[in-house]
Amino acid sequence: MSDIQDVGYGRQFADFYDRIFPPGDDTVKWLAGLHPGDGTASLELGVGTGRIALPLADLAGEVIGVDSSPEMLEVLRGVLAREPRPVTAVHGDIRTYRSERKHGLVFCVCGTLSMLLDPAEQQQVLETCAQALAPGGAVAVETHNPAFVDAMHEGRLRDTFLIPCGEDAALQSYSLIVPAQKLWHMSHIWHEGGGTRLASESSRLTTPEEIDAYAERAGLRLEARYGDWQGSPFTGVEPMTICVYRSADGSAAPVPEERAASAAPDRER
């Protein structure tokens, strides 16, 4: 276990992560709809505190959640001890995680892929997805949209943002873009109950086309790209991009009719 690399995100954020990112109902419903319903478990790469895995287990059955942060997994296991669900927390590396099991749904959301700053390591994650995918299953990857980050800064390399998080808390963020390295650094002050906590994070501004290239090399093909978890087509201005992939060998299951009607897949790439 000691050779699992961890950047320390969980040590900084575990105590207040769920205040910044509450359970994602739309995300969970959408992911549950991607699962083929064949009884296979879902696999989340970067499960964190289980904000997605826990409610997804209620809708789509068993979830295996992998994370490198012992602190995040401790929070998740605490919830499972109080409210058991078919969720298994695994301390592991999302780049190299391997299992004999195959999964109807493999997903990596909330910018987790972008926290790997080396393109070669991001490639490894898509290879993990492909290796774990069962026939007819789907892969979903959600990352920051670099164009939105640039627009948010309005031409400035540095900026400051304050995000209210309920009545008694707020996140104050100092943001820095390093264009030459495609890096986005964020230093945060968490304000709550008269106290503060400090945290920081770095992400690689990864384009959808780069993720498509990783996926193609891993044996996956792009099925559709979305701009939110309501199924809106990705137009290039949204904060996040959601890419859905299937196996390139033709073993994909068709998109459910209700989803196909609500969001036109982006097949131009």
FILOKOL-105467 format. One record per atom (N, C-alpha, C): residue number from 1; atom name; x, y, z. Coordinates in steps of 0.1 Angstrom, whole numbers, plus 5000, padded with zeros to 4 digits. Each point is the difference from the previous one (the first is absolute). Example, Ala and Ser with C-alpha at 12.3 -4.5 7.8 and 13.67 -1.06 7.14 Angstrom:
REM residues 2
1;N;5132;4943;5078 .
1;CA;4991;5012;5000 .
1;C;5009;5012;5000 .
2;N;4996;5011;4993 .
2;CA;5009;5011;5000 .
2;C;4992;5011;5008 .
***
This chain:
REM residues 269
1;N;5008;4988;5000 .
1;CA;4992;5012;5000 .
1;C;5008;5013;5000 .
2;N;5013;4999;5005 .
2;CA;5008;5012;5002 .
2;C;5005;5005;4987 .
3;N;5000;4992;4989 .
3;CA;5004;5005;4987 .
3;C;4990;5007;4992 .
4;N;4988;5002;5005 .
4;CA;4989;5007;4994 .
4;C;5003;5015;5001 .
5;N;5002;5007;4988 .
5;CA;5003;5014;5001 .
5;C;4987;5008;5002 .
6;N;5002;5010;5009 .
6;CA;4988;5008;5004 .
6;C;5005;5014;5001 .
7;N;4994;5010;4993 .
7;CA;5004;5014;5000 .
7;C;4996;5007;5012 .
8;N;4993;4994;5009 .
8;CA;4996;5007;5013 .
8;C;4987;5008;4999 .
9;N;4992;4998;4989 .
9;CA;4988;5007;4999 .
9;C;4990;4997;5012 .
10;N;4999;4987;5003 .
10;CA;4991;4996;5011 .
10;C;5004;5006;5013 .
11;N;5013;5001;5003 .
11;CA;5004;5005;5013 .
11;C;4995;5014;5002 .
12;N;4999;5007;4989 .
12;CA;4996;5014;5000 .
12;C;4985;5002;5000 .
13;N;4993;4992;4992 .
13;CA;4986;5003;4997 .
13;C;4990;4991;5007 .
14;N;5004;4989;5005 .
14;CA;4991;4989;5005 .
14;C;4990;5006;5010 .
15;N;5004;5009;5008 .
15;CA;4991;5005;5011 .
15;C;4989;5009;4995 .
16;N;5002;5006;4988 .
16;CA;4989;5009;4995 .
16;C;4997;4998;4985 .
17;N;5005;4989;4995 .
17;CA;4997;4997;4985 .
17;C;4986;4999;4997 .
18;N;4992;4994;5009 .
18;CA;4986;4998;4997 .
18;C;4992;5013;5002 .
19;N;5006;5010;5006 .
19;CA;4993;5013;5000 .
19;C;5002;5007;4987 .
20;N;5011;4998;4994 .
20;CA;5003;5007;4987 .
20;C;4992;4993;4989 .
21;N;5001;4986;5000 .
21;CA;4993;4992;4990 .
21;C;4990;4991;5007 .
22;N;4988;5005;5001 .
22;CA;4989;4991;5006 .
22;C;4997;4989;4990 .
23;N;4992;4990;5005 .
23;CA;4997;4988;4992 .
23;C;4994;5005;4986 .
24;N;5005;4994;4989 .
24;CA;4995;5004;4987 .
24;C;4989;4992;4995 .
25;N;4987;5004;5002 .
25;CA;4989;4993;4997 .
25;C;4999;4998;4984 .
26;N;5002;5011;4993 .
26;CA;4999;4999;4985 .
26;C;5011;4990;4995 .
27;N;5012;5002;5006 .
27;CA;5011;4991;4996 .
27;C;4997;4986;5002 .
28;N;4995;4997;5012 .
28;CA;4997;4986;5003 .
28;C;4989;4994;4991 .
29;N;4989;5008;4997 .
29;CA;4990;4995;4991 .
29;C;5005;4997;4986 .
30;N;5009;5009;4996 .
30;CA;5005;4998;4986 .
30;C;5009;4988;4999 .
31;N;5009;4999;5010 .
31;CA;5009;4988;5001 .
31;C;4992;4987;5001 .
32;N;4990;5000;5008 .
32;CA;4991;4988;5001 .
32;C;4994;4996;4987 .
33;N;4996;5010;4992 .
33;CA;4995;4998;4987 .
33;C;5010;4994;4990 .
34;N;5013;5003;5002 .
34;CA;5010;4994;4991 .
34;C;5003;4986;5003 .
35;N;4997;4995;5012 .
35;CA;5003;4987;5004 .
35;C;4991;4990;4992 .
36;N;5005;4989;4994 .
36;CA;4992;4992;4992 .
36;C;4990;4991;5008 .
37;N;5000;5001;5013 .
37;CA;4990;4992;5008 .
37;C;5002;4985;4999 .
38;N;5012;4996;4998 .
38;CA;5003;4986;4999 .
38;C;5005;4993;5012 .
39;N;4999;5007;5012 .
39;CA;5005;4994;5012 .
39;C;5014;5002;5003 .
40;N;5008;5006;4991 .
40;CA;5014;5003;5003 .
40;C;5001;5012;5009 .
41;N;5011;5000;5008 .
41;CA;5003;5012;5008 .
41;C;5005;5012;4992 .
42;N;4998;5012;5006 .
42;CA;5006;5012;4994 .
42;C;5014;5002;5006 .
43;N;5009;5007;4994 .
43;CA;5013;5003;5005 .
43;C;5002;5015;4999 .
44;N;5002;5006;5012 .
44;CA;5004;5014;5000 .
44;C;5015;5002;5003 .
45;N;5006;5007;4991 .
45;CA;5014;5003;5002 .
45;C;5001;5014;5006 .
46;N;5004;5001;5013 .
46;CA;5000;5012;5007 .
46;C;4987;5002;5008 .
47;N;4997;4990;5008 .
47;CA;4987;4999;5007 .
47;C;4999;5011;5011 .
48;N;5011;5004;5006 .
48;CA;4999;5011;5010 .
48;C;4992;4996;5012 .
49;N;4991;5008;5004 .
49;CA;4992;4998;5012 .
49;C;4987;4992;4996 .
50;N;4999;4996;4987 .
50;CA;4988;4992;4996 .
50;C;4988;5008;4996 .
51;N;5002;5013;4998 .
51;CA;4988;5009;4997 .
51;C;4992;4995;4987 .
52;N;5007;4993;4991 .
52;CA;4993;4994;4989 .
52;C;4998;4985;5002 .
53;N;5010;4993;5005 .
53;CA;4999;4986;5001 .
53;C;4988;4995;5009 .
54;N;4999;5007;5011 .
54;CA;4989;4996;5010 .
54;C;4986;5001;4994 .
55;N;4996;5011;4995 .
55;CA;4986;5000;4994 .
55;C;4999;4992;4987 .
56;N;5011;4999;4993 .
56;CA;5000;4992;4988 .
56;C;4997;4985;5003 .
57;N;5005;4995;5011 .
57;CA;4998;4987;5005 .
57;C;4985;4997;5002 .
58;N;4993;5010;5004 .
58;CA;4986;4999;5003 .
58;C;4992;4998;4986 .
59;N;5005;5006;4990 .
59;CA;4993;4999;4987 .
59;C;5005;4989;4991 .
60;N;5013;4998;5000 .
60;CA;5006;4991;4990 .
60;C;5007;4988;5006 .
61;N;5000;4998;5013 .
61;CA;5006;4988;5006 .
61;C;5015;5003;5004 .
62;N;5007;4989;5001 .
62;CA;5013;5000;5006 .
62;C;5010;5010;4993 .
63;N;5008;5007;5008 .
63;CA;5010;5010;4995 .
63;C;5013;4996;5007 .
64;N;5011;4999;4992 .
64;CA;5013;4999;5005 .
64;C;5007;5014;4999 .
65;N;5005;5006;5011 .
65;CA;5005;5013;4999 .
65;C;5015;5000;5004 .
66;N;5008;5005;4991 .
66;CA;5015;5000;5001 .
66;C;5004;5015;5003 .
67;N;5009;5001;5010 .
67;CA;5006;5014;5003 .
67;C;5013;4998;5006 .
68;N;5009;5010;4998 .
68;CA;5014;4999;5006 .
68;C;5000;5007;5014 .
69;N;4989;5007;5004 .
69;CA;5000;5007;5012 .
69;C;4995;4992;5012 .
70;N;5008;4997;5009 .
70;CA;4994;4993;5012 .
70;C;4990;5008;5008 .
71;N;5002;5013;5000 .
71;CA;4991;5009;5007 .
71;C;4986;5000;4994 .
72;N;5000;5001;4986 .
72;CA;4987;5000;4994 .
72;C;4993;4986;5002 .
73;N;5007;4990;4999 .
73;CA;4994;4986;5002 .
73;C;4996;4998;5014 .
74;N;5006;5007;5010 .
74;CA;4996;4999;5014 .
74;C;4986;5006;5001 .
75;N;4998;5011;4994 .
75;CA;4987;5006;5000 .
75;C;4989;4991;4994 .
76;N;5004;4994;4988 .
76;CA;4990;4991;4994 .
76;C;4997;4988;5008 .
77;N;5010;4994;5006 .
77;CA;4998;4988;5008 .
77;C;4992;5003;5013 .
78;N;5001;5013;5005 .
78;CA;4992;5004;5011 .
78;C;4986;5000;4996 .
79;N;4997;5006;4989 .
79;CA;4986;5000;4995 .
79;C;4994;4986;4998 .
80;N;5008;4991;4994 .
80;CA;4996;4986;4998 .
80;C;4998;4993;5013 .
81;N;5007;5003;5010 .
81;CA;4998;4994;5013 .
81;C;4987;5004;5006 .
82;N;4996;5012;4998 .
82;CA;4987;5005;5005 .
82;C;4988;4996;4991 .
83;N;5002;5000;4987 .
83;CA;4990;4998;4991 .
83;C;5005;4990;4989 .
84;N;5000;4987;5003 .
84;CA;5006;4990;4990 .
84;C;4993;5001;4986 .
85;N;5009;4999;4990 .
85;CA;4996;5000;4986 .
85;C;5010;4990;4993 .
86;N;4996;4996;4988 .
86;CA;5009;4991;4993 .
86;C;5012;5008;4993 .
87;N;5008;5007;5008 .
87;CA;5011;5008;4995 .
87;C;5013;4995;5007 .
88;N;5010;4997;4992 .
88;CA;5012;4995;5005 .
88;C;5011;5011;4998 .
89;N;5006;5004;5011 .
89;CA;5011;5011;4999 .
89;C;5013;4993;4999 .
90;N;5007;5003;4989 .
90;CA;5013;4994;4997 .
90;C;5011;5011;5000 .
91;N;5010;4998;5009 .
91;CA;5012;5009;4999 .
91;C;5009;4996;4989 .
92;N;5000;5008;4989 .
92;CA;5008;4996;4988 .
92;C;5003;5012;4992 .
93;N;5007;4997;4989 .
93;CA;5005;5010;4991 .
93;C;4992;4999;4987 .
94;N;4993;5010;4996 .
94;CA;4990;4999;4989 .
94;C;5008;4999;4987 .
95;N;5013;5002;5000 .
95;CA;5008;4998;4987 .
95;C;5003;4985;4998 .
96;N;5002;4993;5011 .
96;CA;5004;4986;4998 .
96;C;4991;4990;5006 .
97;N;4988;5004;5005 .
97;CA;4991;4991;5006 .
97;C;4996;4989;4990 .
98;N;5000;4988;5004 .
98;CA;4996;4989;4992 .
98;C;4992;4989;5009 .
99;N;4990;4994;4993 .
99;CA;4992;4990;5007 .
99;C;4996;4990;4989 .
100;N;4997;4988;5005 .
100;CA;4994;4990;4991 .
100;C;4986;5003;4996 .
101;N;4993;5008;5008 .
101;CA;4986;5004;4997 .
101;C;4999;5009;4989 .
102;N;4989;4999;4993 .
102;CA;4996;5010;4989 .
102;C;4988;5007;5004 .
103;N;4999;5013;4996 .
103;CA;4990;5009;5005 .
103;C;4991;5006;4989 .
104;N;4987;5000;5003 .
104;CA;4991;5006;4990 .
104;C;5001;5015;4999 .
105;N;5005;5007;5010 .
105;CA;5002;5014;5000 .
105;C;5013;5003;5007 .
106;N;5009;5008;4993 .
106;CA;5013;5004;5006 .
106;C;4999;5016;4999 .
107;N;5003;5007;5011 .
107;CA;4999;5014;4999 .
107;C;5011;5007;5008 .
108;N;5003;5012;4996 .
108;CA;5010;5008;5006 .
108;C;4996;5015;4999 .
109;N;4994;5006;5010 .
109;CA;4993;5012;4999 .
109;C;5006;5011;5009 .
110;N;4994;5012;4999 .
110;CA;5004;5012;5009 .
110;C;5014;5004;4998 .
111;N;5006;4998;4988 .
111;CA;5013;5005;4997 .
111;C;5011;4992;5005 .
112;N;4997;4987;5005 .
112;CA;5010;4992;5005 .
112;C;5012;4997;4990 .
113;N;4996;4997;4988 .
113;CA;5010;4998;4990 .
113;C;5010;5011;4998 .
114;N;4995;5012;5001 .
114;CA;5009;5012;4999 .
114;C;5010;5002;5011 .
115;N;4997;4994;5011 .
115;CA;5010;5001;5011 .
115;C;5013;4992;4998 .
116;N;5000;4992;4990 .
116;CA;5012;4994;4995 .
116;C;5006;5009;4990 .
117;N;5012;5005;5003 .
117;CA;5006;5011;4992 .
117;C;5008;4996;4989 .
118;N;5003;4987;4999 .
118;CA;5008;4994;4989 .
118;C;4990;4993;4990 .
119;N;5001;5004;4987 .
119;CA;4991;4994;4990 .
119;C;5001;4984;5000 .
120;N;5012;4995;5002 .
120;CA;5002;4986;5000 .
120;C;4993;4993;5011 .
121;N;4998;5007;5011 .
121;CA;4992;4994;5012 .
121;C;4986;5001;4997 .
122;N;4995;5011;4993 .
122;CA;4986;5001;4996 .
122;C;4997;4988;4990 .
123;N;5009;4998;4991 .
123;CA;4999;4988;4991 .
123;C;4998;4987;5008 .
124;N;5007;4998;5010 .
124;CA;4999;4988;5008 .
124;C;4986;4999;5006 .
125;N;4994;5011;5004 .
125;CA;4986;4999;5005 .
125;C;4990;4995;4990 .
126;N;5001;5005;4988 .
126;CA;4991;4995;4989 .
126;C;5003;4985;4997 .
127;N;5012;4996;5002 .
127;CA;5003;4985;4998 .
127;C;4994;4992;5011 .
128;N;5000;5006;5013 .
128;CA;4994;4993;5011 .
128;C;4985;4999;4996 .
129;N;4994;5010;4995 .
129;CA;4985;5000;4997 .
129;C;4998;4989;4989 .
130;N;5008;5000;4990 .
130;CA;4998;4990;4989 .
130;C;5001;4986;5006 .
131;N;5010;4997;5008 .
131;CA;5003;4987;5005 .
131;C;4989;4995;5009 .
132;N;4993;5009;5007 .
132;CA;4990;4997;5010 .
132;C;4986;4998;4993 .
133;N;4998;5005;4988 .
133;CA;4987;5001;4994 .
133;C;4995;4986;4995 .
134;N;4987;4997;5004 .
134;CA;4994;4988;4995 .
134;C;4993;5003;4986 .
135;N;4998;4990;4992 .
135;CA;4993;5002;4987 .
135;C;4987;5007;5002 .
136;N;4997;5009;4992 .
136;CA;4988;5008;5001 .
136;C;5000;5011;5010 .
137;N;5011;5001;5007 .
137;CA;5001;5011;5011 .
137;C;5004;5013;4994 .
138;N;5000;5010;5009 .
138;CA;5004;5014;4997 .
138;C;5010;5005;5009 .
139;N;5008;5010;4995 .
139;CA;5010;5007;5008 .
139;C;4996;5015;4999 .
140;N;5000;5006;5012 .
140;CA;4996;5015;5000 .
140;C;5012;5007;5007 .
141;N;5005;5011;4994 .
141;CA;5011;5008;5005 .
141;C;4995;5014;5000 .
142;N;5001;5007;5012 .
142;CA;4996;5014;5001 .
142;C;5012;5008;5005 .
143;N;5004;5010;4992 .
143;CA;5011;5009;5003 .
143;C;4997;5014;4999 .
144;N;5009;5009;5005 .
144;CA;4999;5014;4998 .
144;C;5001;5003;4985 .
145;N;4992;5010;4996 .
145;CA;5001;5005;4986 .
145;C;5011;5012;5000 .
146;N;5011;4998;4993 .
146;CA;5011;5011;5000 .
146;C;4995;5013;4995 .
147;N;4991;5000;4990 .
147;CA;4995;5012;4994 .
147;C;4992;5008;5011 .
148;N;4992;4993;5008 .
148;CA;4992;5007;5011 .
148;C;5010;5006;5010 .
149;N;5010;4993;5004 .
149;CA;5010;5005;5010 .
149;C;5006;5013;4994 .
150;N;5004;5000;4988 .
150;CA;5006;5012;4994 .
150;C;4989;5011;5000 .
151;N;4988;4997;4996 .
151;CA;4990;5011;5000 .
151;C;4997;5005;5014 .
152;N;5000;4991;5010 .
152;CA;4998;5004;5013 .
152;C;5010;5011;5005 .
153;N;5012;4998;4995 .
153;CA;5011;5009;5004 .
153;C;5000;5013;4992 .
154;N;4992;5001;4989 .
154;CA;4999;5012;4992 .
154;C;5013;5006;4996 .
155;N;5009;4991;4996 .
155;CA;5013;5005;4995 .
155;C;5011;5001;5010 .
156;N;4996;4998;5013 .
156;CA;5010;5002;5011 .
156;C;5006;4986;5003 .
157;N;5013;5000;5004 .
157;CA;5005;4987;5004 .
157;C;4997;4997;5014 .
158;N;4998;5010;5008 .
158;CA;4996;4999;5015 .
158;C;4986;5006;5002 .
159;N;4993;4994;5009 .
159;CA;4987;5005;5004 .
159;C;4996;4994;5013 .
160;N;4990;5006;5006 .
160;CA;4994;4996;5013 .
160;C;4985;4998;4999 .
161;N;4995;4990;5007 .
161;CA;4986;4997;4999 .
161;C;4995;4996;5014 .
162;N;4988;5004;5003 .
162;CA;4993;4997;5013 .
162;C;4987;4992;4996 .
163;N;4999;4988;5006 .
163;CA;4989;4992;4997 .
163;C;4992;4996;5013 .
164;N;4988;5006;5002 .
164;CA;4992;4996;5012 .
164;C;4997;4985;5000 .
165;N;5001;4994;5011 .
165;CA;4996;4986;5002 .
165;C;4991;4998;5011 .
166;N;4987;5005;4998 .
166;CA;4991;5000;5011 .
166;C;5000;5013;5008 .
167;N;4992;5000;5011 .
167;CA;4999;5013;5007 .
167;C;5012;5004;5008 .
168;N;5008;4990;5005 .
168;CA;5011;5003;5009 .
168;C;5014;4996;4995 .
169;N;5001;4998;4987 .
169;CA;5013;4996;4995 .
169;C;5002;5006;4986 .
170;N;5013;5001;4996 .
170;CA;5004;5005;4987 .
170;C;5014;4995;4997 .
171;N;5002;4999;4987 .
171;CA;5014;4996;4995 .
171;C;5006;5012;4992 .
172;N;5011;5005;5006 .
172;CA;5007;5011;4993 .
172;C;5012;4994;4993 .
173;N;5001;5002;4987 .
173;CA;5010;4993;4991 .
173;C;5008;5010;4993 .
174;N;5013;4997;5000 .
174;CA;5010;5008;4993 .
174;C;5005;4991;4988 .
175;N;4997;5005;4988 .
175;CA;5002;4992;4988 .
175;C;5011;5005;4991 .
176;N;5008;4991;4995 .
176;CA;5012;5003;4992 .
176;C;5000;4990;4988 .
177;N;5001;5006;4988 .
177;CA;5001;4992;4988 .
177;C;5014;5001;4995 .
178;N;5006;4989;4996 .
178;CA;5014;5000;4994 .
178;C;4999;4994;4986 .
179;N;4997;5009;4990 .
179;CA;4997;4995;4987 .
179;C;5011;4991;4994 .
180;N;5012;5003;5002 .
180;CA;5011;4992;4993 .
180;C;5000;4986;5005 .
181;N;4995;4997;5012 .
181;CA;5000;4987;5005 .
181;C;4986;4994;5001 .
182;N;4990;5008;4995 .
182;CA;4986;4996;5001 .
182;C;4996;4996;5014 .
183;N;5005;5008;5010 .
183;CA;4997;4997;5014 .
183;C;4990;5010;5005 .
184;N;4992;4996;5010 .
184;CA;4991;5009;5007 .
184;C;5002;4997;5015 .
185;N;5005;5010;5007 .
185;CA;5003;4999;5014 .
185;C;4989;5007;5008 .
186;N;4995;4994;5011 .
186;CA;4990;5007;5008 .
186;C;5004;4999;5015 .
187;N;5001;5011;5007 .
187;CA;5002;5001;5014 .
187;C;4987;5004;5007 .
188;N;4996;4993;5010 .
188;CA;4987;5003;5006 .
188;C;5001;5003;5015 .
189;N;4990;5008;5004 .
189;CA;4997;5003;5014 .
189;C;4986;4996;5002 .
190;N;4998;4990;5009 .
190;CA;4986;4995;5003 .
190;C;4996;5008;5013 .
191;N;4989;5007;4999 .
191;CA;4995;5008;5011 .
191;C;4987;4993;5005 .
192;N;5000;4997;5013 .
192;CA;4988;4994;5006 .
192;C;5000;5001;5015 .
193;N;4989;5005;5005 .
193;CA;4998;5002;5014 .
193;C;5010;5008;5007 .
194;N;5005;5010;4993 .
194;CA;5010;5009;5006 .
194;C;5015;4995;4999 .
195;N;5002;4988;4995 .
195;CA;5013;4995;4998 .
195;C;5003;4998;4985 .
196;N;5013;4997;4998 .
196;CA;5005;4999;4986 .
196;C;5008;4987;4998 .
197;N;5001;4995;4988 .
197;CA;5008;4989;4997 .
197;C;5007;5003;4987 .
198;N;5012;4996;4998 .
198;CA;5008;5003;4987 .
198;C;5001;4987;4992 .
199;N;4999;5001;4987 .
199;CA;5002;4988;4991 .
199;C;5004;5005;4987 .
200;N;5006;4992;4992 .
200;CA;5005;5003;4986 .
200;C;4999;4988;4991 .
201;N;4999;5003;4987 .
201;CA;4999;4989;4990 .
201;C;5005;5005;4987 .
202;N;5005;4990;4992 .
202;CA;5005;5003;4987 .
202;C;4993;4991;4990 .
203;N;4997;5005;4988 .
203;CA;4993;4992;4990 .
203;C;5007;5003;4986 .
204;N;5000;4990;4992 .
204;CA;5004;5002;4986 .
204;C;4988;5004;4991 .
205;N;5001;5011;4993 .
205;CA;4989;5004;4992 .
205;C;4999;4991;4987 .
206;N;4992;4989;5001 .
206;CA;5000;4990;4990 .
206;C;4988;5002;4991 .
207;N;5003;5000;4987 .
207;CA;4989;5002;4991 .
207;C;4992;4987;4997 .
208;N;4988;5002;4995 .
208;CA;4992;4987;4997 .
208;C;5007;4992;4989 .
209;N;5006;5007;4991 .
209;CA;5007;4993;4989 .
209;C;5012;4992;5005 .
210;N;5007;5005;5010 .
210;CA;5010;4992;5006 .
210;C;4995;4987;5007 .
211;N;4988;5001;5007 .
211;CA;4994;4989;5006 .
211;C;4996;4990;4989 .
212;N;4995;5005;4989 .
212;CA;4996;4991;4989 .
212;C;5012;4992;4995 .
213;N;5011;5007;4999 .
213;CA;5012;4993;4995 .
213;C;5005;4989;5010 .
214;N;4999;5003;5013 .
214;CA;5003;4990;5010 .
214;C;4991;4988;4999 .
215;N;4987;5003;4998 .
215;CA;4990;4989;4999 .
215;C;5002;4992;4988 .
216;N;5003;5006;4989 .
216;CA;5002;4993;4987 .
216;C;5012;4990;5002 .
217;N;5011;5005;5005 .
217;CA;5012;4992;5002 .
217;C;4997;4988;5010 .
218;N;4990;5002;5009 .
218;CA;4997;4990;5009 .
218;C;4989;4990;4995 .
219;N;4996;5002;4987 .
219;CA;4990;4991;4994 .
219;C;4986;5004;5003 .
220;N;4997;5013;5003 .
220;CA;4987;5005;5002 .
220;C;4996;5010;4989 .
221;N;4987;5002;4998 .
221;CA;4996;5010;4990 .
221;C;4990;5009;5006 .
222;N;5000;5013;4996 .
222;CA;4991;5010;5005 .
222;C;4986;4997;4995 .
223;N;4991;5000;5009 .
223;CA;4986;4998;4997 .
223;C;4993;5014;5000 .
224;N;5003;5008;5010 .
224;CA;4993;5013;5001 .
224;C;5007;5009;5010 .
225;N;4998;5013;4998 .
225;CA;5006;5010;5009 .
225;C;4989;5009;5005 .
226;N;5000;5003;5013 .
226;CA;4989;5008;5006 .
226;C;5006;5011;5008 .
227;N;4992;5010;5002 .
227;CA;5004;5012;5008 .
227;C;4995;5001;5014 .
228;N;4992;4990;5004 .
228;CA;4995;4999;5013 .
228;C;4994;4987;5003 .
229;N;4995;4997;5012 .
229;CA;4995;4987;5003 .
229;C;4985;5000;4998 .
230;N;4994;5010;4993 .
230;CA;4987;4999;4995 .
230;C;4999;4995;4985 .
231;N;5012;4998;4995 .
231;CA;5000;4995;4986 .
231;C;5001;5011;4989 .
232;N;5003;5012;5004 .
232;CA;5002;5011;4990 .
232;C;5012;4997;4991 .
233;N;4999;5002;4987 .
233;CA;5012;4998;4992 .
233;C;5011;5010;5004 .
234;N;5013;4996;4999 .
234;CA;5011;5008;5004 .
234;C;5002;5010;4988 .
235;N;5000;5013;5004 .
235;CA;5002;5011;4989 .
235;C;5014;5006;5001 .
236;N;5007;4998;5011 .
236;CA;5014;5006;5001 .
236;C;5001;5011;5010 .
237;N;4988;5004;5006 .
237;CA;5000;5011;5010 .
237;C;4997;4995;5014 .
238;N;4997;4988;5002 .
238;CA;4996;4995;5013 .
238;C;5012;4998;5009 .
239;N;4997;5001;5013 .
239;CA;5011;4998;5010 .
239;C;5007;4986;4999 .
240;N;4992;4990;4997 .
240;CA;5006;4986;5000 .
240;C;4996;4994;4987 .
241;N;5007;4990;4996 .
241;CA;4996;4992;4988 .
241;C;4999;4985;5005 .
242;N;4990;4993;4995 .
242;CA;4997;4986;5003 .
242;C;5001;4992;4987 .
243;N;5010;4991;5000 .
243;CA;5002;4992;4989 .
243;C;4996;4985;5003 .
244;N;4992;4995;4991 .
244;CA;4995;4986;5001 .
244;C;5006;4991;4990 .
245;N;5007;4989;5004 .
245;CA;5007;4991;4991 .
245;C;4994;4986;5001 .
246;N;5002;4993;4989 .
246;CA;4996;4986;4999 .
246;C;5012;4992;4995 .
247;N;5000;4987;5001 .
247;CA;5010;4992;4994 .
247;C;5001;5002;4985 .
248;N;5012;5001;4994 .
248;CA;5001;5002;4986 .
248;C;4999;4987;4992 .
249;N;4998;4989;5007 .
249;CA;4999;4987;4992 .
249;C;4986;4996;4996 .
250;N;4991;5010;5002 .
250;CA;4986;4998;4996 .
250;C;4991;4993;5010 .
251;N;5005;4998;5012 .
251;CA;4992;4994;5011 .
251;C;4991;5009;5007 .
252;N;4998;5012;4995 .
252;CA;4993;5010;5007 .
252;C;4985;4998;5000 .
253;N;4993;5004;5011 .
253;CA;4986;4999;5000 .
253;C;4994;5014;4995 .
254;N;4989;5000;4994 .
254;CA;4994;5013;4995 .
254;C;4996;5009;5011 .
255;N;5000;5013;4997 .
255;CA;4996;5010;5010 .
255;C;4985;4999;5002 .
256;N;4995;5000;5012 .
256;CA;4986;4999;5003 .
256;C;4992;5011;4992 .
257;N;4988;4997;4995 .
257;CA;4993;5009;4991 .
257;C;4997;5013;5007 .
258;N;4997;5000;5013 .
258;CA;4997;5012;5007 .
258;C;5012;5010;5000 .
259;N;5012;4994;5001 .
259;CA;5012;5008;5001 .
259;C;5003;5005;4986 .
260;N;4999;4992;4990 .
260;CA;5003;5004;4986 .
260;C;4991;5012;4996 .
261;N;4988;5000;5005 .
261;CA;4990;5010;4997 .
261;C;5004;5013;5007 .
262;N;5006;4999;5012 .
262;CA;5002;5013;5008 .
262;C;5013;5006;4997 .
263;N;5009;4993;4994 .
263;CA;5014;5006;4997 .
263;C;5006;4994;4988 .
264;N;5002;5009;4990 .
264;CA;5006;4995;4988 .
264;C;5015;4997;5002 .
265;N;5005;4988;4997 .
265;CA;5014;4997;5002 .
265;C;5009;5009;4990 .
266;N;5012;5003;5005 .
266;CA;5009;5008;4992 .
266;C;5009;4989;4993 .
267;N;4998;4998;4988 .
267;CA;5008;4990;4992 .
267;C;5009;5006;4990 .
268;N;5003;5013;5001 .
268;CA;5008;5006;4990 .
268;C;5015;4997;5001 .
269;N;5004;4996;5013 .
269;CA;5014;4998;5002 .
269;C;5004;4986;4996 .
***
